[in-house]
């Protein structure tokens, strides 16, 4: 059986055989301070180690005169007396901590951050001398210096900060707060192919183009985009030419992979892998009676709406394209990329 002593220590007792063998006890001792004047503060130079409180002793020291009860930590100083009533090392109109407040008006003349009228801060000290400390007196926001895009918590006399939604402390420097906002926002946008940011339609006959920006506010962040490349009704030629290129790629750190038709888990065809600069997929190169003007298979640059022996049949090449962008090194970075996606421009 285990129980607690009045002092906060513990004693263990056990019963052995028929003769009572095996009985024993242990406890954790603590320091007790002699309190001769009964003011609840003891003499640091007169102590005992014991499990239970000895008669005439208390569990806190700090009394600089244990023969006079009006002299103890926290007592009110007398401006007309040379005695150190609150045991802070100074008395009367002396100003030991040089905070501009005399000892008899100061709650702690050894700490320049503590005096009547001071701002309460998160430091475990009664700064404004109202007998309240930290969160007993003020809110987290009032106790901690404000830093951008973050909320503060005062805990164990220290300020800790957490970023507000979609802001990140990428440089790991608490002094400038959370300096980087996720692009795109929210930070969860496009975090999977199934959750890709939908850019809508890019039609070839209109030479549609869109530029997106992003960053890597978290290590390993990937951002997925999806758009539908629309092939208009072709009767004499085809402009279908899907193109993606970095307009800005800081340090060539970002790469893109592209899947046609569907997400990779759903059978999409991978047409680009970790490209640093650009990719394209197109059918706008010409077919002639002597073959392709570029590479096989022949494109539909001069296609026809009806079958012919001299030109290709115009097909509807409309398809979805899924583009994933991430940093190849997997590092977090506030440096943003700019990616142009187009159809029929190039």
C-alpha positions as CSV (number, residue, x, y, z in Angstrom):
1,X,0.0,0.0,0.0
2,X,1.3,3.5,-0.8
3,X,0.0,6.7,0.7
4,X,1.1,10.3,1.0
5,X,2.6,11.9,4.0
6,X,1.5,15.4,5.1
7,X,4.8,16.8,3.8
8,X,4.2,15.5,0.3
9,X,6.6,12.6,0.6
10,X,5.6,9.0,0.3
11,X,5.9,6.0,2.6
12,X,5.8,2.4,1.5
13,X,4.8,-0.4,3.9
14,X,4.6,-4.1,3.2
15,X,3.7,-7.2,5.4
16,X,5.7,-10.4,5.1
17,X,5.2,-13.8,6.7
18,X,3.4,-14.8,9.9
19,X,6.1,-13.2,12.0
20,X,5.6,-9.8,10.3
21,X,8.9,-10.0,8.4
22,X,9.2,-7.7,5.4
23,X,7.9,-4.5,7.1
24,X,9.7,-1.4,6.0
25,X,9.3,2.2,5.0
26,X,10.9,4.8,2.8
27,X,10.2,8.5,2.2
28,X,11.6,11.4,0.2
29,X,13.0,14.2,2.3
30,X,12.8,17.9,1.6
31,X,14.4,21.1,3.0
32,X,12.6,22.9,5.9
33,X,13.5,26.4,7.1
34,X,13.5,27.6,10.7
35,X,10.8,30.3,11.2
36,X,11.5,31.8,14.6
37,X,9.3,34.9,14.2
38,X,6.3,33.0,12.8
39,X,6.0,35.1,9.6
40,X,5.8,32.0,7.4
41,X,9.3,32.7,5.9
42,X,12.3,30.8,7.2
43,X,16.0,31.4,7.6
44,X,18.1,30.1,4.7
45,X,21.0,29.5,7.1
46,X,19.0,27.3,9.5
47,X,17.5,24.3,7.8
48,X,16.6,20.6,8.3
49,X,16.1,17.8,5.9
50,X,13.1,15.7,6.9
51,X,10.1,13.9,5.5
52,X,7.6,15.6,7.7
53,X,7.5,19.3,8.7
54,X,9.5,19.8,12.0
55,X,7.9,22.1,14.6
56,X,8.9,25.7,14.1
57,X,9.9,25.2,10.5
58,X,8.3,26.2,7.1
59,X,8.8,25.1,3.5
60,X,10.1,28.4,2.2
61,X,13.1,30.5,3.0
62,X,14.2,34.0,2.1
63,X,13.7,35.7,5.5
64,X,16.6,38.2,6.1
65,X,15.7,38.8,9.7
66,X,14.0,35.8,11.4
67,X,13.7,37.5,14.7
68,X,11.3,40.3,13.5
69,X,8.0,39.2,11.8
70,X,7.5,42.5,10.0
71,X,10.7,41.9,8.0
72,X,10.2,39.3,5.4
73,X,9.9,38.9,1.6
74,X,7.0,40.9,0.3
75,X,6.7,43.2,3.3
76,X,6.1,46.9,2.7
77,X,9.2,49.1,2.9
78,X,9.3,52.1,5.2
79,X,10.5,55.2,3.3
80,X,11.7,56.7,6.6
81,X,13.7,53.7,7.8
82,X,17.0,52.3,6.9
83,X,15.8,48.7,7.5
84,X,15.4,46.3,4.6
85,X,11.8,45.3,5.3
86,X,11.2,43.1,2.2
87,X,14.6,41.4,2.1
88,X,15.5,42.7,-1.4
89,X,18.8,44.2,-0.4
90,X,17.8,47.8,-0.3
91,X,15.8,50.1,1.9
92,X,14.2,53.6,2.1
93,X,14.9,55.8,-0.8
94,X,17.8,53.8,-2.1
95,X,17.4,52.4,-5.7
96,X,19.5,49.3,-5.9
97,X,18.3,48.3,-9.4
98,X,18.4,51.8,-10.8
99,X,14.9,51.6,-12.3
100,X,14.0,55.1,-11.0
101,X,11.8,53.9,-8.2
102,X,13.0,54.0,-4.6
103,X,13.1,50.8,-2.6
104,X,10.3,51.8,-0.4
105,X,7.9,52.2,-3.4
106,X,9.4,49.2,-5.4
107,X,8.1,45.7,-4.9
108,X,11.5,44.3,-6.0
109,X,14.5,46.6,-5.9
110,X,16.8,43.9,-7.3
111,X,15.0,43.7,-10.6
112,X,14.9,46.8,-12.9
113,X,12.0,45.2,-14.9
114,X,9.8,45.2,-11.8
115,X,8.3,48.5,-10.4
116,X,4.9,50.1,-10.1
117,X,3.6,51.1,-13.5
118,X,5.9,48.7,-15.5
119,X,4.4,46.6,-18.3
120,X,3.6,43.1,-17.3
121,X,5.6,40.8,-19.6
122,X,6.0,37.0,-19.9
123,X,9.0,36.4,-17.6
124,X,7.6,34.9,-14.4
125,X,8.0,38.2,-12.5
126,X,5.4,40.5,-11.0
127,X,6.6,43.4,-13.2
128,X,3.9,46.0,-12.3
129,X,3.9,45.2,-8.6
130,X,0.3,44.3,-8.3
131,X,1.0,40.8,-6.8
132,X,-0.1,39.1,-10.0
133,X,2.3,37.3,-12.3
134,X,2.1,36.8,-16.1
135,X,-1.3,35.2,-17.1
136,X,-2.7,36.0,-13.6
137,X,-2.5,39.6,-14.7
138,X,-2.6,39.9,-18.6
139,X,-3.5,37.9,-21.7
140,X,-1.0,36.1,-23.8
141,X,-1.1,38.8,-26.5
142,X,-0.5,41.5,-23.9
143,X,2.4,39.6,-22.3
144,X,4.3,38.7,-25.5
145,X,5.7,41.1,-28.2
146,X,3.6,41.0,-31.3
147,X,5.2,39.3,-34.3
148,X,3.5,39.3,-37.8
149,X,1.0,36.6,-38.7
150,X,1.2,34.6,-35.5
151,X,-0.5,34.1,-32.2
152,X,1.5,34.1,-28.9
153,X,1.3,31.8,-25.9
154,X,3.0,32.6,-22.5
155,X,4.1,29.4,-21.0
156,X,6.6,28.9,-18.1
157,X,7.8,32.5,-18.4
158,X,8.5,32.2,-22.1
159,X,6.7,33.3,-25.2
160,X,5.9,30.8,-27.9
161,X,4.4,31.6,-31.2
162,X,2.3,29.7,-33.7
163,X,1.5,30.8,-37.3
164,X,-2.0,31.7,-38.3
165,X,-3.7,29.8,-41.1
166,X,-1.8,29.6,-44.3
167,X,1.3,31.5,-43.0
168,X,4.6,29.7,-42.3
169,X,7.9,30.5,-40.5
170,X,10.0,29.2,-43.3
171,X,13.2,30.9,-42.2
172,X,12.8,29.6,-38.6
173,X,13.4,33.1,-37.3
174,X,10.8,33.8,-34.6
175,X,11.7,37.6,-34.5
176,X,10.0,38.3,-37.9
177,X,7.1,36.0,-37.2
178,X,5.5,33.9,-39.9
179,X,6.9,35.6,-43.0
180,X,5.7,33.4,-45.8
181,X,2.1,33.0,-47.1
182,X,1.2,29.8,-48.9
183,X,0.8,30.0,-52.7
184,X,-1.7,28.9,-53.7
185,X,-3.9,29.5,-50.6
186,X,-5.1,27.7,-48.6
187,X,-2.0,25.6,-48.0
188,X,-4.0,22.5,-48.6
189,X,-5.0,23.6,-52.1
190,X,-3.7,21.1,-54.7
191,X,-1.9,19.0,-52.1
192,X,-2.9,15.8,-54.1
193,X,-3.8,15.1,-57.7
194,X,-7.4,14.4,-56.6
195,X,-7.5,17.8,-55.0
196,X,-5.8,19.6,-57.9
197,X,-6.4,23.3,-58.4
198,X,-8.9,23.5,-61.3
199,X,-7.8,26.1,-63.9
200,X,-10.8,25.5,-66.2
201,X,-10.6,25.3,-70.0
202,X,-7.8,26.3,-72.3
203,X,-9.0,26.4,-75.9
204,X,-6.6,26.1,-78.8
205,X,-8.5,28.3,-81.3
206,X,-8.5,31.1,-78.7
207,X,-4.8,30.6,-77.8
208,X,-5.7,30.5,-74.2
209,X,-3.0,31.0,-71.5
210,X,-2.9,31.2,-67.8
211,X,0.0,31.7,-65.4
212,X,0.0,30.3,-61.8
213,X,2.4,30.9,-58.9
214,X,3.3,28.7,-56.0
215,X,5.9,28.0,-53.3
216,X,7.1,25.3,-51.0
217,X,6.0,26.6,-47.6
218,X,6.4,23.1,-46.1
219,X,9.1,20.5,-46.8
220,X,8.1,18.2,-49.6
221,X,5.1,20.2,-50.7
222,X,3.6,19.3,-54.0
223,X,1.0,21.5,-55.8
224,X,-1.2,19.9,-58.4
225,X,-3.1,21.8,-61.2
226,X,-5.6,20.5,-63.7
227,X,-7.0,22.1,-66.8
228,X,-8.9,20.9,-69.8
229,X,-7.2,21.5,-73.1
230,X,-10.1,22.0,-75.5
231,X,-9.7,21.1,-79.2
232,X,-12.2,23.2,-81.2
233,X,-14.1,21.7,-84.2
234,X,-11.4,21.5,-86.9
235,X,-12.3,21.6,-90.6
236,X,-9.1,22.5,-92.3
237,X,-6.3,22.5,-89.8
238,X,-5.6,22.0,-86.1
239,X,-4.1,24.5,-83.6
240,X,-4.0,22.0,-80.7
241,X,-0.7,22.6,-78.9
242,X,-0.6,22.2,-75.1
243,X,2.5,23.8,-73.5
244,X,3.8,24.4,-70.0
245,X,6.8,26.4,-69.1
246,X,8.4,28.1,-66.1
247,X,8.3,31.8,-66.5
248,X,10.2,32.0,-63.2
249,X,12.0,29.2,-61.5
250,X,14.4,30.4,-58.7
251,X,17.6,28.5,-58.8
252,X,16.0,25.9,-61.1
253,X,14.8,24.3,-57.9
254,X,11.2,23.5,-59.0
255,X,10.3,20.7,-61.4
256,X,7.0,19.6,-63.0
257,X,5.5,16.3,-64.0
258,X,2.5,16.0,-66.3
259,X,-0.1,13.3,-66.7
260,X,-2.6,13.3,-69.6
261,X,-6.2,12.1,-69.3
262,X,-6.3,11.3,-65.6
263,X,-4.3,11.3,-62.3
264,X,-1.5,8.7,-62.2
265,X,-3.4,6.5,-59.8
266,X,-6.3,6.4,-62.3
267,X,-4.2,5.5,-65.3
268,X,-3.1,8.9,-66.6
269,X,-0.3,8.8,-69.2
270,X,2.9,10.4,-67.9
271,X,4.2,12.8,-70.6
272,X,6.7,14.7,-68.6
273,X,8.8,13.8,-65.5
274,X,10.6,16.3,-63.3
275,X,11.0,18.9,-66.1
276,X,13.0,21.9,-65.2
277,X,11.9,24.2,-68.0
278,X,9.0,23.1,-70.2
279,X,6.9,20.4,-71.7
280,X,4.4,20.2,-74.6
281,X,2.0,17.8,-76.2
282,X,0.6,18.7,-79.7
283,X,-0.8,17.6,-83.0
284,X,-0.4,20.9,-84.9
285,X,2.6,19.9,-87.1
286,X,1.8,19.4,-90.8
287,X,1.2,16.2,-92.8
288,X,2.0,16.3,-96.5
289,X,1.8,13.8,-99.4
290,X,5.5,13.1,-98.7
291,X,5.0,12.5,-95.0
292,X,5.4,14.5,-91.9
293,X,7.3,17.8,-91.9
294,X,8.7,17.0,-88.4
295,X,8.5,13.7,-86.5
296,X,6.3,10.7,-86.8
297,X,3.5,10.1,-86.1
298,X,2.1,12.8,-88.3
299,X,0.1,15.6,-86.7
300,X,-3.1,17.3,-87.7
301,X,-1.7,20.7,-88.7
302,X,-3.5,20.6,-92.1
303,X,-6.1,18.0,-91.2
304,X,-9.6,17.7,-92.9
305,X,-13.0,17.1,-91.5
306,X,-13.5,14.4,-94.1
307,X,-11.3,11.4,-94.8
308,X,-8.6,12.0,-97.5
309,X,-5.5,10.3,-98.9
310,X,-3.5,13.4,-98.6
311,X,-4.3,14.8,-95.2
312,X,-5.1,13.4,-91.7
313,X,-8.6,13.3,-90.4
314,X,-9.2,16.1,-87.8
315,X,-9.7,14.5,-84.4
316,X,-11.0,15.9,-81.2
317,X,-7.9,15.9,-79.0
318,X,-9.7,17.5,-76.0
319,X,-8.1,16.1,-72.8
320,X,-7.5,16.9,-69.2
321,X,-3.9,17.6,-68.1
322,X,-2.6,17.2,-64.6
323,X,0.5,19.1,-63.6
324,X,2.4,18.5,-60.4
325,X,5.1,21.0,-59.3
326,X,7.5,20.5,-56.4
327,X,11.0,21.3,-55.3
328,X,13.4,18.6,-56.4
329,X,15.4,18.9,-53.1
330,X,12.3,18.6,-51.0
331,X,13.2,21.7,-49.0
332,X,10.8,24.4,-47.7
333,X,11.1,27.7,-49.5
334,X,9.2,31.0,-49.7
335,X,10.7,31.5,-53.2
336,X,7.8,31.3,-55.6
337,X,7.7,29.9,-59.1
338,X,5.6,31.2,-62.1
339,X,4.3,28.6,-64.5
340,X,2.6,29.4,-67.8
341,X,0.1,26.9,-69.2
342,X,-1.3,27.4,-72.6
343,X,-3.0,25.8,-75.6
344,X,-2.5,27.1,-79.2
345,X,0.0,29.8,-78.2
346,X,3.2,28.1,-79.3
